[in-house]
Amino acid sequence: MFNLLVLIFSSCLCAPALQATAETQELSHDSGVLRNSISNDTQTQVTDINIAFDLPDITTTIQFESGFVQLEGFKSVNNDKIMDGNKPTQLFWVSIGHPHFIKTENPKNSSEYLLFHSSNRGFTTYVQMMTEEQRVALATAARSKYQVDIDARQVVHMILSKFYCSMVMYDESGRRFLISGTVSDFSDFPLRLDFDILPGKLERILFSKLIEKSESDLQFDCHIESSGGKLIKSNTLSISYEQSQKIGIEEKLFGPAGKNGPSEVYVSRNQMFELAHEMYSTLNIVEDYQLPESQFSESFVNDFISQLATSQFSQTNIDTVLESMSKYSFDISADLRPDVIKKNFGSFLNIEKTGNKSRIVVDKKRYNEVASDYSGSASGGVDASLFSGTFDAAYEMSKKDIENVQSLTDQINELNTHAQNEAQWEIEGDKIVPKSLNVARMMRSSMKKSLKFNRIRLQQFNAPFERNVKIYASGSSQLLCQNVPTPKVCPYGFDYMPDIDQCLYLNLEPMTWYNARVACAGLKTGAKLVSIKDSAKQEAVTRYLQHQFTKQESAVCVYPSWPAGIKLSWLAGHSLAATSTCSSSLYKWRPLGATQTPFNYTNWYPGWPACEGSLHRPTCSFIFSSSELNYRWIDTHCLRELCSVCEF
């Protein structure tokens, strides 16, 4: 359960230099083990400190400037056994102390100390966690409770896994602005807290004015987490050659072994992700590793290719590829020659001329066949999902007004940019045909190896530590502690957003809008696909997604036909049908199990919504990210598979 601490800052606190703490600490993120080495005069060395975070073992109140604060210490679960063995020097506690901002030396002027340091990226401040005085106070409390001699060095810094802060500001006209900062390095104390606010942003101008006013009281809402102490369980996925044969991976990719079986094949990314999809179920990944399928698939494909492929993914001449293409997951007719297959694919994209303008268009009948069923029947012998991203990109390009269409060369370049993970295309008469495919080359002989997937790992820790805190930065040292209401308790995996008093969760597994609604409801009773009904909610969801997307691999939540760097996630918006006039009035917020409500607040990307649905293919809204797109909304048909945001 979350607890709330009230923290204060006084401008007289300064740190001339950023120094390491008295003891040496490190956290192995692979093992989750906290190691602490005591200085030479105490020969005790303790490893595997498994922390009991359910309740603080020791508490004490100290005066901090003109107010009082409570400190908490959490014990190692080994402490009880150690007490029975009468070895008090081996007792240990961890604590965050009393977090507060401190002034640090200005690199440009050694006689000046600043609370916030500005740069081209934004602002930086430093957070002091447990001080030596606070360590002594906690050791004294432990000594009093257990009636044994406790050294202050037996109270050590808690190693954190997450620390971020946000602050709400208002300009003179009452407009609301939000800034947020995160700690990325937890190995050095004091912690460095970075606020990324680019020059010229209104938030930066307003924040600069606030910190220049010595009488300003700045309130920051901060969230602190530790993943726990000792690692309880760690599984890394391995597949021996014998297991591989039993599962049938070699036969799936190369076909039955024998005289006429190929010794080498080319595989596409789509084929490998299809194999990953099959392995996700076969290997019981959900039960044994608790990974969403999207995260598993990306790791599986990368590790599989890096260990077994004789050449990594690259654009390879299509004629060469089709001569030795793996038939796994593709409906490749044996009697079709590569030139016939290539010709069949060329029928999907045409060049349409209007006056003196020419543009690339998708055969709509074929496109609809592909969009609804990647069975392979539409392609005349080869599964059309090989080019699904290309078709989506070309379809979007064909919707542009004819007057704004670029030259055919520019259109081909744009198409190839979108399709770089699948294929590269060229003009052949009045058709657009593939000239190369993005494939990896595999030899049957390489399949004799055992496989180890280092990225696919389950790590379970003991109960994690979480706190929501408020830190006040003030020009005055007279600010006293204030009572703050207790925040909502979030379900496991959700993050609390204090400015909207709600919990948010990013589901990384791509799924349709309909399945996303059900998945949210399945996480916790009362959880639902997120609705954004005002600017405050938009800001909170934006800040949450910015934080989440920076933690994920680049390919997570990316739709294949979209440019790199743009991530997508479903919202609860839904439109039942398209009309001749498209507007937000067609949309309702329709989370599962909740009353539908109209779009009274919107944040559409310019030119949207498009309302391209029908009674048979409704459209749904999603939010898309990047600094250029500023987390605006667009819509698409509800059967696309995207990430999603749940709220509680």
Buried (B, 14 or more C-beta within 10 A) or exposed (E): EEBBBBBBBBBEBEBEEBEEBBBEBEBEEEEBBBBBBBEEEEEBEBEBBBBBBEEBBBEBEBEBBEBEBBBBBBBBBBBEEBBEEEEBBBBBBBBBBBBBBBBBBEEEEEEEBBBBBBEEEBBBBBBBBBBEEBBBBBBBBBBEBBEEEBBBBBBBBBBBBBBBBBBBBEEEEEEEBBBBBBBEEBEEBBBBBBBBBEEEBEBBEBBEEBBEEEEEBBBBBBBBBBBBBBBEEEEBBEBEBEEBEEBEBBBBBBBEEEEEEBEBBBBBBBBBBBBBBBBBEEBEBEEEBEBBBBBBBBBBBBBBBEEBBEEEBEBBEBEBBBEBBBBBBBBBEEEBEBEBBBBBBBBBBBBEEEEEBBBBBBBEEBBBBBBEEBEBEBBBBBBBBBBBBBBBBBBBBBEEEEEEBBEBEEBBEBBBEBBBBBBBBEBBEEBBBBBBBBBBBBBBEBBEEEBEBEBBBBBEBBEBBBBBBBBBBBBEEEBEBEEBEEBBEBBEEBBBBBBBEBBBBBBBBBBBBBBBBEBBBEBBEEBBBBBBBEEBBBBBBBBBBBBBBEEBBEBBBBBBBBBEEBBBBBBBBBBEEBEEEBEBEBBBBBBBEBEEEEBEBBBBBEEBBBBBBEEEBBBBBBBBBBEEBEBBBBBBBBBBBBBBBBBB
